């Protein structure tokens, strides 16, 4: 269907890049829904499939902030995949789908008979996307995985926190979110390849793989140099000075580690002599004398309030900023300008604000086309699309299939 036809039908997804995709969402918790959220936000027709009678989300009450934020822009049906009739309906839906996303334990999809090979028999074009805790096979393939376990096993907790204070988790579910983001990228690559081959593919990642990937330069530091990174608190592990510094009212963050920035920083603080101080005029030297440098900077920054230093350092081209609480973040003028709190009207819950997508496509705007649906809200509508009339749906409901 061309753009004019889409617009003529009044389609709310007209013009969005993924509007022609049909996605079946079997995800739970956070990692899988993070992947699906990218697809839904940019126009895909997403049908979320949940077991009948489940009115509470896996990560909190369905009406709660987390569930409402994760599952916008979808339709929702209830379907018992453990029943033969329910599985048959799922395969009917899969026959015309482009993407299926799931993040069950690795073996569950095989027990249910909704795995990639089972779907591929009815739809060779399907892109089947999976997230597990530790991989689809291997010694830990059978294990359930959650974000904090991946943070620990993936090395992140060992480098987080203040030196000598023990391991610390990161304040966001970074393994879940990263795995979901990476899976969305994998889906796009598989869809792109399908244009050439005409066939889909099974794509998958795991919380553990995503977390190790996110170690990035700390991982390469070990692999290439044999160095095991230690926690550095608020300081950058190698680039000094980069960290948190006190002011007369509240702390701020400053990053001035490059030779050019270090010189500007010294001048901005009114300490030009630091540029020529032995040991402080090289990155390696500053790294070795980290504590003395941080103490010297703190003695100066304490003399003026945070807004003073942010203005002075910004004028000098030094990266810096306040340390905001969440409410302060959303009240920040740049965050407001970027529109990251998106309004949506829920038919039961009223006006809401949820977190917008960070992806910008010039000339297009992501839209919150649908608020998060109630459980099974679109069951009749979706089944009607398969040719089931009211009586047939009523019988399925009476049997507990939907």
Residue, then its C-alpha position, 0 to 999 in steps of 0.5 A: x500500500x502506498x503513502x497516499x492510500x495509507x493517509x487516505x485510510x486515516x492510518x495513524x501509523x502512516x509515514x512511520x518506517x515500520x508500518x508494514x511490519x506485523x509483529x507477534x509479541x511473546x515477551x515478558x519482564x523487560x528485555x524482550x519488551x524493550x526490543x518490541x517497544x522500538x518496533x511498536x514506536x516506529x509503526x509496527x502492528x504489534x500483537x501482544x500475546x498473553x495467557x488467559x486470565x493474567x491481569x497482572x504484569x510480570x514486573x508489577x501491576x498492569x496499571x503501574x508505571x512500568x507496565x504502562x511505559x513498556x507496552x504502549x502502541x500495541x494490541x493485546x490478545x489472550x491465548x493459551x499456548x499450552x493448548x493445542x487449539x491455542x497453539x494452532x491459532x498462534x501458528x495462524x497468526x504467525x503465517x502472516x507475521x514478519x517478526x516474533x519476539x520472545x524472551x522465555x527460558x531457552x527451552x520453553x518455546x520448544x516445549x510449547x511448540x512455538x520455536x523458530x523451526x516450528x514457525x518456519x514450517x508455516x512461514x519461511x519469511x519469519x524473523x524470530x527474535x529471542x533473548x535469554x539469560x545466558x545464551x540459547x545453549x551451553x552450560x548455562x543455557x538452561x538457567x533463568x536469568x535476570x538483570x542483576x545476575x548478568x551484571x554480576x556475572x558479566x563483570x560490571x558490578x566488579x568495576x562499579x562503586x567506590x574502591x574498597x567498598x565491594x561490588x555494586x549494581x548499576x542503578x538501571x537494568x542495563x543488561x535488560x535494556x542493552x539486550x533489548x536494544x541489540x535484539x531490535x538491531x538484529x531484527x532490522x538486520x535480518x529484515x534487511x537481509x530478507x529483502x535479498x534472500x526472501x527468507x527469515x532467520x532466527x536472531x538472538x542475544x542474551x543478558x550475559x552477552x549484552x553485559x559483556x559487550x557493554x564492558x567495552x574498553x574495560x573488556x579490551x583492557x583485559x583482552x589486549x593488555x591483561x589488565x583487570x579493571x578495578x572500581x574507580x567510583x565517580x572518577x573515570x578509570x583512566x582519563x583524569x580529571x573526569x569526575x564529581x566535584x563539590x561546589x558551594x551548593x551541590x556537586x557537579x560533574x566535570x570532564x577535562x582530561x584531554x591536553x586541550x581541555x586540561x589547559x582550558x580548564x586550568x585557565x577557567x579555574x584561575x589556576x594557569x600554573x597547573x598546566x606546567x606543574x611537573x606530573x600534571x602536564x600529561x595524561x599519564x602523570x595526572x592519572x598517577x596523581x589523581x587524588x592530589x589533582x581532585x583535591x586541588x580542583x575541589x578546593x577551588x570549586x567549593x568557592x562558588x555555587x554550581x551554576x557559576x561553575x557550569x557557566x564558566x566551564x561551558x564558556x570555556x568549552x569544558x564538558x560539565x553539568x549538574x547531577x540531577x534527580x529524576x524530577x530535575x532531569x525531566x524539568x531540565x530545559x534541554x530534556x523538555x526541548x527534546x520531548x522525552x516525556x510523551x503524553x498519552x490518553x488512557x481510556x481508563x487511567x486518564x492522561x499519562x506521560x511516558x518515556x519517549x524514544x531517543x531515536x530521531x528520524x528527520x522529518x518523522x515523529x514517533x507517535x504514541x498511537x495507542x496507550x498500553x492495552x488492557x489484557x485481551x483487549x483486542x482478542x475479538x478484533x485480532x481473531x476476526x482478522x483470521x476469520x473467526x466470527x462471534x460464535x467461534x470466539x465465544x466457544x474459544x473463550x468458554x473453552x479457556x483457549x482465549 
